[in-house]
Amino acid sequence: MNSKKMWWILVIVSLGVMIPFVAPYFSLNPENSRIAIKSSSIHYPVLVGHIVFACFAILSGFIQFIKRIRLHKPKIHRYLGWIYAGSVFISGLLALVLVFYAENFTKAVAFLVLSLLWLYTCWKGIRAAVRKEMNEHRRWMIRSFGVTLVAVSARLLVPVLLLTYYILNGFSLPAGREKMVEEVLNVNIWVGLILNFMIIEWRIFNRGKSK
């Protein structure tokens, strides 16, 4: 399967994962939230803002990497790049607020690390572009988008992690189903982040070798 087909499969899978997840938040009703809301005046608006701008980042990011636009429509590429970067910075800063509303310490640390990496990789990409270091710009934006897609990979990995938990516990649920789900949701961000970075660095390394 060529890279173009794989790219469009990734787009379709990502949209298939994210649309059902974000849909309840467009009702602007805290009761429809998929996570427990601790404050309808602060927590929920910040959560909705984070999700909306993360969606903008995903959509603009996918379009950014379409080769035809990048090579033949540089103005559109730059315009979408600023939309992507702005969305990342707004969503990433809102994510730092959400850290204080995390359900437990493990999730808080995972979300904090993810948010800081998201902001850092995007900032490095923008800085390289301003300096006209386009190869470096492309590498950092690939890393940035890889962090963006942790929102997708972390959710796709949940069934795999549930099966892994079941196997590692001798095909049993010693603490019950709810505990299994809780433990999986405590680590899925870490696993998604590590997996994405392994794939991204492998791709960057191979692109460098092919030149």
N, C-alpha and C positions, 0 to 999 in steps of 0.2 A: 504494500500500500504506500503510495507516494505521500510526501509531506503535506501537499495541498489538501488531499482527502482527509488525512489525519487532523489537519487544522479545523476543517469544517465539522468533523465529528466532535472535536473538542468544543466547538461553539455550540452545537446542538445539545450535547450532554450538559454543558454548563447552564444553558438556558433552561433545560429540563429540570435541573436540580434547583436553580435559584428562583424561578417563577413561582412554584408552589410555596416556597419558603417565605418570599417577600410579600405575596399577595395579601395575607391578612393585615399587614401593616398599612396598606393603602386605605383601609377603612377608617384609620385614625382613631380606632377604638381600643383602649388598653386591654379590654376583656378578650380581644382576639389575639393578643400577643402569645407567641410560642414559648416565651420564658416568663418567669414570675416578675411582675413589675413592683418595685419597691416604692416608687414615687411617680404618680401620674403627672405631676407638675414639672419634674426635672428628668427622671429616668426615662419615661416613655418618649417625650419629644426628642431627647438626645439619641435614643435608640433608633427612632424613625429616621432622624436626620442622617445618622451613621449608615443605615441600610440604604436609603435613597441615593446618597452620594457614592456608596460602594457599588451600587448598580450602574451609576453613570461611569464609574471607573472601569468596570468590567466591559460594558458595551463599547466605550470609546477605546479601550485597550485592544479589544479584538479588531476593531476597524484600523487602528494604528498599524497593526502588523500585516495588513493586506499589502502584498508586494506592489501591486499595481498603483495603489494610492501613494505609498511611500516613495516610489520612484518617479511617477508621472504627475502626481498632484501634490507637490511639496507644500503649497499654501494650506491645503486641506489637512495634510499631515501635521503641520505646525499648529493649526487651529485645534485639531483634535488632541494634540499633545498637551496644549494648555488646559483643555477641558479635563483630560485625564489627570494631569498633575494637580489641578485645583480640586478635583473630586477626591483624590487621594489625601491631600493635605487636610481638607475639611473633614472627611470621614475618619482619617487617622487621628486627628485631634479630638474629635468627638469620642472615638474609641478609648482614648486615655481617660475620659470622664467615666465611661462605662466600666472601667476597671474597678472603680470603687463600689459598683453595684453587682459585681460578680458573686455567684452563689457560694464559692469557697476559694481558699487561697490558691489551690492548684489552677483553677480556671483563671483567676485574676492574674497570676504570673504568666500563664500562656498567652492571654490576651494582651498583656503589657508588652511582652517580648515581640509578639506578632505586630502590634501597632508601631512600636519603635523601629522595627526592621522595615516596615512598610514605608514609613516616613523617610527613613535614612536612604533606602535604595532609590526612592523617587527623587530625593534631593540630589543624590550623586548623579543621577541621570540628567537632571536639569542643569546642574553645574557643568557637566561635561559638554552639553549642547551649547551653553553660553560661551564656553571656551573654544568652540568649534572642534572639539575632540570627538568626532562622530562615531568612530569605532568604540570608544569608551562609553559614549552616550548610549549606543545600541546595547552593549553588554549590561549596563546598569538598568536600562529600561526593561530588558528581558527579565532580570532579577526582580525588579519591582512588580512586573506583571505576574511573575511566579508567586510572589507573596499575595497579590490580589486574588489569585486563583486558589489560595488555601481555603477560601470560603466555599469553594466547590469540592476540592479534594478531601477536606476534612469531613464533609457530609457523605461523600461517596465511600469513604473508608469505614464508616460506622458498621455496616453489615459484616465487613471483613474482620473488624476488631471484635465484634460480638461473637463471631465464630471462633476467633483466636482465643478469646476469654474462655469460651465453653470448652475448647480442646485442652487448654493449659490447666483447667480445673478438673481434668479427668472426666470430661463429658458430663459434668454436673454443675449445678448452680448452688454452691455452698451457702451463699448469703441471700439467695433469691434473685428474681428477675430484675427488680428495681435497683438493687445494688450493682448488678452487672451493667445495666444501662448507665448508671451514675459513674462508674469507674471508666467505662468506655468514653463517655462524654468529657471526662477529665483529661484524657490523653489524645483525643482525635486531632486537636489542633497541632500538637507537637508532632504527631506522626505525619500529618498532612504537610506541615512546614518542612520537615526533614526530607520527605519524599519529593516534594516540589523542587527543593534546592539541589538534590542529587540529580534530578532530571535536567534542570537548568544548567548546572555546572558541567554536566556531561555534554550537553549540546554546545555550550560555549567553547569547551575544550576541543571538541571535534571540528567546530567551525574554524577554530584557530589553526588546527593541523592541516585542514584542507586548503588553506591559503598558500 
